[in-house]
Amino acid sequence: MTDTLTRLERGKIPGPETGIEIRKSVCAICDPMTQCGLDLYVRDGRIVKVEGTAENPHNAGTLCSKGAATRQYVYHADRLKTPLRRVGPRGTLEFEPTSWDDALDAVAAGLNGAKAAAGPESVVFYAGYTKWMRPFLHRLAGSFGSPNYLSESSTCYRATAMAQNLVFGVPAGPDLAGGAECLLVWSANPFYTNTTMARKLLDARERGLTIITVDPRLSPMATHSDLHLRLRPGTDGALALAMAHVIIEEGLHDSAFVQRHTVGFDEFRAYAAGFPPERAQEVTGVPAGLIREAARLYATSKPAALMPSASPVVHHTNGVQNYRAVFSLVALTGNYDVRGGNKVDFPSWLYVSAGFATREAEFTHPRPAADMAAPIGQDRYPVWGELVDEGQAMHWPHQVHSGEPYPLKAALTFGINHRMWPDPAHMVAALGKLDFVANVDLFFTDSCRYADIVLPACTSVERSEFRCYPERWAVLTDPAIAPLYESRSDSDIIYELAGRLGLDDPLLAAGYEASLDWILEPSGLTVDGLRAHPGGMPVPNPVKAPERAYETKGFATPSGKLEFVSGRLAPYGESHGYDALPVYQPPKYSREATPELAADYPLVLNTGSRLPMFQHSRTFRVGWTRALRPQPSADLSPADAARLGIAQDDPIRLSTPKSSIDVLANVTELAQPGVVHMYHAYPEADVNSLIEADYLDPISGFPGFKGLLCRVDKVVS
């Protein structure tokens, strides 16, 4: 071997000399708002190197720690290799390999058997991670006749969208590119969750953008901000109402917009009058002077945008009402659907707005909802049922155990993780009561133990996948490598099952690519056209969303106006206790609501706070990312650690009235004094086991992951 060839091979340089070629793909570990473009260096059918795609305008060649570890993720030894059939009791490791034909026949028989015995509504179709297969699974559920398409979105984003819908009718995102002068970041931290957005924020800050961050943690976002409002978890509503108080009392609100386009302002003003900054300081811990400064800065900057987070604020028992108060600030200042403010931009595909229309909604709903039973949770969470086109998955185990309003008998799940439920044992017991469970996943997870059939899925680099980006860019990938072992694409599994279930659905019968062409028809994009651009292409003739569309169309609310007093919540005041105003109530378990409990459990427990190297538990197995936090650890402030006599990496016991777990202490300035942060889903220390199964927001059904009471004790051996 020549020295030149040796250097080329060591450098993994593509070309005929090395046999290495670059193939384009996308990373779907963080899903759906990133999907960074991947350049995969492939030799002899195996990935030897991974880089970001430079021409992809979203990530522009960059990758986060998770994407950089793609090879470890794809080639991990724990990958499922073949379909499996359970031969022992549920919860054990007693499975044996089986063929795809036999496995799919068993799944079809299990689902159709439940349908025959108890109706199609007795079958649940659940989508966890990744999200790319959701429209296809949603259609499968509808064609089957089940209203019970559920997803991980029952704990992520949907409640945030609900809160926006209750105020505006249609959600609106921050328009940084539109010339925002001020950005109010409310508990979002893109440095951990969306690094492509973080780059854009830093660029905007260099151009003069003023940033206010509201976050209990001293997050990277907070350190890059002009003001940091470090509130106690779960007190967001009180802080927002205090800011509204300042804006209204000082005449800083957009009175013309409020008078012309809103309802309920007088009632809202009267309620906000009870939240002067001094009172809010007592509740939130944020100094009154800082509240005033932030309110004035946001209200007087024109235009100003508000950036919400997907879930931290709504992971409280008062979450929806808290975020309604926050979004009311957009209404007060007239920053809704304006350039540089919070702009409406309708999604194109999988929650992402890319400037083109599709038939996604028509595709996912092959039959009217009126032709099916009510979905899971609609009786308990009626406003969820009105605003969200899927069942509330957090109510799934409760309905299994109660059998009301109808029994649930079987489930087809993709990437289910029972540790995403509060009190995971309650969910495990519910799975154990079902007659049949099938799960599709990359790895044999702990949740697979409770399935009857387990099917191996492939990763994003082993399948064809359509994605789009807010930069008006679209891509349809081809498999960069063949699916490993006997794994298959989720879409192939769904379409194969549609045939075996005997469904009368022409699109499902036509196949994945034909369905994509049908979905994309309004956009002018086609499968063949996209395939001619392996790394992606600009969206042809992207549509620009009009500004202030409400001036001619009104608002998609019961009143047709922006609502400080919700016309959707008001009818449920007596039956469900919903307040039409964004009334602030402290978290169900808190020093304000339960002082006697706080005496024994004096710290706030905040579970699931994002870490930059993890996406739920999907990268726990990956050596590079797991090495950044190899052991389950709870974040404590230096002040709390010193008071409790705890040092870095000391064993500690984290306890709630329900249960306790032993973890290590991670002493960090990121944690606020009085608050403990613990990442979720560690099998050996499942923090969600400390939460009661019914610790839920009464409007959305979201778990109160971010606000309950706990105590910390040093474990002395």
Secondary structure, DSSP 8 states (H G I E B T S, - for coil): --HHHHHHHHTT--BTTTTBEEEEEE--SSTTTT--EEEEEEETTEEEEEEE-TT-TTTTT---HHHHTHHHHHT-TTB--S-EEE-S-TTS--EEE--HHHHHHHHHHHHHHHHHHH-GGGEEEEE-S-STTHHHHHHHHHHHT-S-EEEGGGTTTHHHHHHHHHHHSS--EE-GGGT-SEEEEES--HHHH-HHHHHHHHHHHHTT-EEEEE-SS--HHHHTSSEEE---TT-HHHHHHHHHHHHHHTT-S-HHHHHHHEE-HHHHHHHHTT--HHHHHHHH---HHHHHHHHHHHHHSSSEEEE--SSTTTSSTTHHHHHHHHHHHHHHTT-BTSTTSEE----SBTTB--S----HHHHH-SS-GGGS---TTTTT-HHHHHH-SS--GGGHHHHHHH--SS---EEEEES--GGGSSSHHHHHHHHHHSSEEEEEESB--GGGGG-SEEEEB--GGGS--EEEETTTEEEE---SS--STT-B-HHHHHHHHHHHTT---HHHHH-HHHHHHHHHGGGT--HHHHHT-TT-EE-SS-----TTTHHHH--SSTTSSEESS-TTTGGGHHHH---SS------SSSTTT-HHHHHHS-EEEEE----TT-STTTTTT-HHHHTTS-S-EEEE-HHHHHHHT--TT-EEEEE-SS-EEEEEEEE-TTS-TTEEEE-S--TTS-GGGGS-TT-B-TTT--B-TT-EEEEEEE---
